[in-house]
Amino acid sequence: MNFSSCSSNKARVPIVYLNGRFMPLEEAAISPLDRGFIFGDGVYEVIPVYNGHLFRLDEHLRRLDLSLAGIRLAPPHDHRAWRTILEEILRRNPGTEQSVYLQVTRGVARRDHAFPQDTRPTVFVMSSPLEPMADSVRQRGVAAVLLEDIRWQYCHLKTIALLPNLLLRQEALDRGAVEAVLVRDGEVTEGAASNVFAVHGGRVVTPPKGPRLLPGITRDLVVELGRAHGLPVAEETITPEQLRTADEIWLTSSTREILPVTRLDGRPVGSGSPGPCWQRMMALYAHYKAGYRNAGRAEA
């Protein structure tokens, strides 16, 4: 794959990828008629990078394929081409710990609700420094609130139409919490920007996959690690009452990793401190992540 560059990156400004070219961020421009801007017609991925290695890239790209198929948009690149682009973004931006954002929209067309024919997708990739969660935050845990899930019926697709998620997250922040845990038809689905786990008597439970929640990469890794190391992990329905009476609650995402919730709706979760199951899972996760830091891969 041949790329053209319009910057020597002398000032260490962020370098992004847009439709076949690498360029300084301030030079990247997208038409106001792009369907991502007009309709939110697109999908995205966020991939953490540890010691220069893209974390579980194959899993992220498979989910990207599923999201693209879900909105009836052909993949603009195969996995090998995606890897080439992403690794070049890492090379052109400083730092071994990064967070890579990848977005694909249906492209530029006359404003019409119907899908345009033969439109070139817009592909945008950028990287920013990965800010680790402070150890002090992990050790004391965070607050969450239960809110009604007001989102659409295809939450398993990672689309850029995130306004309902933003409204829910902001309501949580307004209430002094860091995340909204969502409830639909009497069942917990996920967080506004995370997946959810509950622990009862040492048994770890997370809602099953389906249209109501995103198949989180970190969620799946937690399930994989738990089962590989003898923790009783189940994928089954969680009710709000089961969450309120849980010994432990965790939130998972690519950037937050595994975050303990120690207060729910203003009340302590369990002892009010991160629990022993979380401590063990974090140790397993840290060991797995160390494999990526050292060699770009890891074994569960």
Secondary structure, 3 states (H helix, E strand, C coil): CCCEECCCCCCCCCEEEECCEEEEHHHCCCCCCEHHHHHCCEEEEEEEEECCEECCHHHHHHHHHHHHHHCCCCCCCCHHHHHHHHHHHHHHCCCCCEEEEEEEECCECCCCCCCCCCCCCEEEEEEEECCCCCHHHHHHCEEEEEEECCCCCCCCCCECCCHHHHHHHHHHHHCCCCEEEEEECCEEEEECCEEEEEEECCEEEECCCECCECCCHHHHHHHHHHHHCCCCEEECCCCHHHHHCCCEEEEEECCCEEEEEEEECCEECCCCCCCHHHHHHHHHHHHHHHHHHHHCCCCC
